[in-house]
Amino acid sequence: MARYLGPRMKRARRVGTDLSLSIKALADKSPKRHQRPPGQHGAAAGRGPRSKSSDYRLQLLEKQKLRYTYGILERQFRRYYSEASKRRGATGVTLLQLLETRLDNVVYRLGFASTRAEARQLVSHRGVSVNGRTVNLPSYGCRSGDVVALRDKSRAQQRVRDALEQASAREPVPWLTLDTARFEGRILDLPKREDLDPQINENLVVELYSK
């Protein structure tokens, strides 16, 4: 499956957010630097997210930010948007729910991985089960009531234990419950809009695809 292998920090600087990169990746860069757009002249070149922009450019940047955050390709994103537009409710919120309930994102939210890329690898290597069945598709859509657990071979990994330790310092995710002793979590319900990143403006994405 195709995936992006280029510099992730450059992408983060392009869209003006950290894209949930690892703590080490952010620590290796100056905080001021990762907030500045890439390029020799940064925002002064008129290419940064904080420079004057057209409505289309703002909409495109918001869409790219979502894509990069969840690590999905353009064609995948279009499919998610198409599915969201067919369901009841606000299209933008439904789109965010579809992205949030991807298996790799759920694994990341539960704290089994320090980044979504690491969670994707954990799922692809058959280290995760859903309702007792091994699932190796990162894009698998989880539902309310699903139990997501680590398989035995993954529980002993040091990176998993390190990720859980880091996650313990974060605010708990209200739509998930975690049993660290059993290395499993349960999806209580679909995430509500107030449970999701307030910095995301999904309405800009809807406006982009509604043209």
PyMOL commands that set and color helices and strands:
alter all, ss='L'
color gray80, all
select helices_A, chain A and resi 8-15+23-27+31-34+42-45+55-70+74-86+91-100+103-110+116-124+152-155+158-167+193-195+202-209
alter helices_A, ss='H'
color red, helices_A
select strands_A, chain A and resi 128-130+133-134+147-150+176-179+184-187
alter strands_A, ss='S'
color yellow, strands_A
deselect
rebuild
show_as cartoon
